Amino acid sequence: MDSTALSDQQPLEDGATAWLRAAALEEKKALDEVRTTLLSEHSHMFRWLSASLLALNGGGAVALLSSEKTDAGFFVWAGIAFLLGITAALLIAVSAQRTSQLAMPKVQMMIGYWLAVSIDAERDEVLEKEITGELLVAHNSGKWSRVYGWLSALSFLAGAIVTGVSAIGVPMDEGLADSLIEQANSR
């Protein structure tokens, strides 16, 4: 074997460097999967949830408008509840879109970082912590979608209860609890 051919070859990687490169590639693959999940699963779920809550509250509002038995006072409160539910359902989508807009660039940065580590086998722990912190901030902004979701669901529930109480004939001007007790006792 020619001795110059051996000296021209790259030195073999040590075990730690090879391990770091492999680990970085695995981290990049995992982040690619996170990105795919963000784009696919969560967007489907948010569309379904937003549409369902919008349909529930919209259907409640339509039912309220077509009801002939609803007392005027109950009509106003139920209408406010259903409109609040519709608004909150729309805000779910706006909030989810904002969360995705915040998270996607950070996920891309982290993917790029791990790709660079897989090539040069050099980690930057300060940069890792910085990007991870930014990802957590983006993730925490998603709490508003949950808040709006619960607000929409509870608004529908409130509107349905108010409409139902009105439908059984409880007048708005009497004490609600007293009227319900009287009606229950008279049966």
C-alpha positions as a Python dict, from the first residue, in 0.01 Angstrom:
ca = {
    (1, 'M'): (0, 0, 0),
    (2, 'D'): (124, 349, -85),
    (3, 'S'): (213, 553, 226),
    (4, 'T'): (111, 883, 60),
    (5, 'A'): (-240, 748, 2),
    (6, 'L'): (-281, 688, 377),
    (7, 'S'): (-157, 1034, 471),
    (8, 'D'): (-404, 1199, 231),
    (9, 'Q'): (-704, 1038, 402),
    (10, 'Q'): (-909, 1220, 665),
    (11, 'P'): (-836, 1108, 1020),
    (12, 'L'): (-1093, 871, 1163),
    (13, 'E'): (-1353, 1032, 1387),
    (14, 'D'): (-1333, 958, 1754),
    (15, 'G'): (-1632, 786, 1914),
    (16, 'A'): (-1771, 1100, 2080),
    (17, 'T'): (-1772, 1300, 1757),
    (18, 'A'): (-1942, 1021, 1564),
    (19, 'W'): (-2198, 984, 1843),
    (20, 'L'): (-2270, 1360, 1845),
    (21, 'R'): (-2318, 1366, 1469),
    (22, 'A'): (-2558, 1071, 1485),
    (23, 'A'): (-2745, 1221, 1781),
    (24, 'A'): (-2775, 1554, 1599),
    (25, 'L'): (-2923, 1381, 1294),
    (26, 'E'): (-3175, 1201, 1518),
    (27, 'E'): (-3269, 1530, 1682),
    (28, 'K'): (-3317, 1686, 1340),
    (29, 'K'): (-3542, 1395, 1236),
    (30, 'A'): (-3747, 1436, 1554),
    (31, 'L'): (-3785, 1808, 1489),
    (32, 'D'): (-3889, 1737, 1131),
    (33, 'E'): (-4163, 1515, 1276),
    (34, 'V'): (-4267, 1792, 1519),
    (35, 'R'): (-4292, 2034, 1229),
    (36, 'T'): (-4503, 1787, 1031),
    (37, 'T'): (-4729, 1734, 1331),
    (38, 'L'): (-4767, 2108, 1384),
    (39, 'L'): (-4867, 2154, 1024),
    (40, 'S'): (-5093, 1852, 999),
    (41, 'E'): (-5247, 1714, 1316),
    (42, 'H'): (-5288, 2036, 1509),
    (43, 'S'): (-5426, 2230, 1217),
    (44, 'H'): (-5685, 1956, 1158),
    (45, 'M'): (-5780, 1954, 1524),
    (46, 'F'): (-5812, 2330, 1546),
    (47, 'R'): (-6021, 2343, 1229),
    (48, 'W'): (-6251, 2072, 1363),
    (49, 'L'): (-6278, 2232, 1707),
    (50, 'S'): (-6338, 2581, 1569),
    (51, 'A'): (-6596, 2457, 1320),
    (52, 'S'): (-6776, 2249, 1583),
    (53, 'L'): (-6798, 2532, 1835),
    (54, 'L'): (-6898, 2774, 1562),
    (55, 'A'): (-7171, 2535, 1445),
    (56, 'L'): (-7298, 2475, 1799),
    (57, 'N'): (-7321, 2842, 1886),
    (58, 'G'): (-7453, 2937, 1542),
    (59, 'G'): (-7715, 2661, 1565),
    (60, 'G'): (-7811, 2783, 1910),
    (61, 'A'): (-7855, 3135, 1777),
    (62, 'V'): (-8069, 3012, 1486),
    (63, 'A'): (-8280, 2800, 1721),
    (64, 'L'): (-8322, 3100, 1949),
    (65, 'L'): (-8432, 3320, 1661),
    (66, 'S'): (-8686, 3064, 1544),
    (67, 'S'): (-8826, 3005, 1893),
    (68, 'E'): (-9170, 3148, 1961),
    (69, 'K'): (-9174, 3068, 2332),
    (70, 'T'): (-8862, 3257, 2437),
    (71, 'D'): (-8921, 3539, 2683),
    (72, 'A'): (-8769, 3872, 2571),
    (73, 'G'): (-8531, 3892, 2869),
    (74, 'F'): (-8414, 3535, 2817),
    (75, 'F'): (-8384, 3601, 2444),
    (76, 'V'): (-8134, 3882, 2503),
    (77, 'W'): (-7919, 3684, 2748),
    (78, 'A'): (-7922, 3370, 2538),
    (79, 'G'): (-7841, 3575, 2228),
    (80, 'I'): (-7545, 3739, 2405),
    (81, 'A'): (-7418, 3396, 2516),
    (82, 'F'): (-7441, 3248, 2164),
    (83, 'L'): (-7276, 3554, 2005),
    (84, 'L'): (-6997, 3538, 2262),
    (85, 'G'): (-6956, 3168, 2178),
    (86, 'I'): (-6938, 3243, 1805),
    (87, 'T'): (-6679, 3516, 1863),
    (88, 'A'): (-6469, 3291, 2088),
    (89, 'A'): (-6484, 3010, 1829),
    (90, 'L'): (-6345, 3247, 1567),
    (91, 'L'): (-6075, 3364, 1809),
    (92, 'I'): (-5960, 3002, 1851),
    (93, 'A'): (-5854, 3000, 1487),
    (94, 'V'): (-5686, 3340, 1509),
    (95, 'S'): (-5498, 3237, 1823),
    (96, 'A'): (-5392, 2900, 1679),
    (97, 'Q'): (-5268, 3069, 1364),
    (98, 'R'): (-5064, 3313, 1572),
    (99, 'T'): (-4913, 3030, 1777),
    (100, 'S'): (-4811, 2848, 1457),
    (101, 'Q'): (-4661, 3167, 1317),
    (102, 'L'): (-4453, 3205, 1634),
    (103, 'A'): (-4349, 2839, 1658),
    (104, 'M'): (-4262, 2752, 1298),
    (105, 'P'): (-3958, 2982, 1260),
    (106, 'K'): (-3824, 2857, 1594),
    (107, 'V'): (-3867, 2494, 1490),
    (108, 'Q'): (-3689, 2575, 1163),
    (109, 'M'): (-3404, 2739, 1358),
    (110, 'M'): (-3369, 2432, 1579),
    (111, 'I'): (-3372, 2201, 1275),
    (112, 'G'): (-3101, 2413, 1114),
    (113, 'Y'): (-2899, 2412, 1434),
    (114, 'W'): (-2905, 2031, 1465),
    (115, 'L'): (-2823, 1993, 1097),
    (116, 'A'): (-2517, 2213, 1152),
    (117, 'V'): (-2417, 2007, 1457),
    (118, 'S'): (-2450, 1688, 1253),
    (119, 'I'): (-2205, 1833, 999),
    (120, 'D'): (-1943, 2004, 1216),
    (121, 'A'): (-1998, 1813, 1544),
    (122, 'E'): (-1991, 2132, 1752),
    (123, 'R'): (-2269, 2220, 1993),
    (124, 'D'): (-2351, 2568, 2120),
    (125, 'E'): (-2538, 2523, 2448),
    (126, 'V'): (-2618, 2894, 2476),
    (127, 'L'): (-2785, 2893, 2134),
    (128, 'E'): (-2967, 2569, 2217),
    (129, 'K'): (-3110, 2720, 2536),
    (130, 'E'): (-3203, 3040, 2354),
    (131, 'I'): (-3393, 2859, 2078),
    (132, 'T'): (-3557, 2623, 2328),
    (133, 'G'): (-3670, 2922, 2536),
    (134, 'E'): (-3820, 3086, 2227),
    (135, 'L'): (-4000, 2760, 2145),
    (136, 'L'): (-4148, 2751, 2496),
    (137, 'V'): (-4270, 3109, 2461),
    (138, 'A'): (-4439, 3019, 2132),
    (139, 'H'): (-4588, 2704, 2287),
    (140, 'N'): (-4723, 2898, 2585),
    (141, 'S'): (-4897, 3144, 2354),
    (142, 'G'): (-5121, 2851, 2259),
    (143, 'K'): (-5299, 2881, 2594),
    (144, 'W'): (-5525, 3145, 2443),
    (145, 'S'): (-5669, 2890, 2201),
    (146, 'R'): (-5765, 2675, 2498),
    (147, 'V'): (-5913, 2973, 2684),
    (148, 'Y'): (-6121, 3071, 2379),
    (149, 'G'): (-6229, 2710, 2331),
    (150, 'W'): (-6359, 2680, 2684),
    (151, 'L'): (-6520, 3023, 2663),
    (152, 'S'): (-6703, 2919, 2346),
    (153, 'A'): (-6817, 2587, 2493),
    (154, 'L'): (-6936, 2748, 2818),
    (155, 'S'): (-7111, 3024, 2624),
    (156, 'F'): (-7302, 2762, 2427),
    (157, 'L'): (-7392, 2583, 2748),
    (158, 'A'): (-7513, 2908, 2909),
    (159, 'G'): (-7714, 3001, 2600),
    (160, 'A'): (-7870, 2655, 2584),
    (161, 'I'): (-7963, 2662, 2953),
    (162, 'V'): (-8116, 3011, 2929),
    (163, 'T'): (-8311, 2909, 2617),
    (164, 'G'): (-8426, 2587, 2784),
    (165, 'V'): (-8539, 2763, 3100),
    (166, 'S'): (-8734, 3009, 2887),
    (167, 'A'): (-8887, 2727, 2684),
    (168, 'I'): (-9032, 2563, 2995),
    (169, 'G'): (-9211, 2888, 3070),
    (170, 'V'): (-9023, 3043, 3360),
    (171, 'P'): (-9084, 3419, 3344),
    (172, 'M'): (-8775, 3640, 3360),
    (173, 'D'): (-8914, 3886, 3613),
    (174, 'E'): (-8963, 3629, 3892),
    (175, 'G'): (-8680, 3484, 4092),
    (176, 'L'): (-8548, 3201, 3880),
    (177, 'A'): (-8486, 2958, 4164),
    (178, 'D'): (-8828, 3027, 4321),
    (179, 'S'): (-9003, 2974, 3986),
    (180, 'L'): (-8827, 2647, 3921),
    (181, 'I'): (-8911, 2519, 4270),
    (182, 'E'): (-9276, 2623, 4234),
    (183, 'Q'): (-9308, 2453, 3896),
    (184, 'A'): (-9144, 2137, 4027),
    (185, 'N'): (-9377, 2130, 4328),
    (186, 'S'): (-9690, 2186, 4117),
    (187, 'R'): (-9627, 1876, 3906),
}
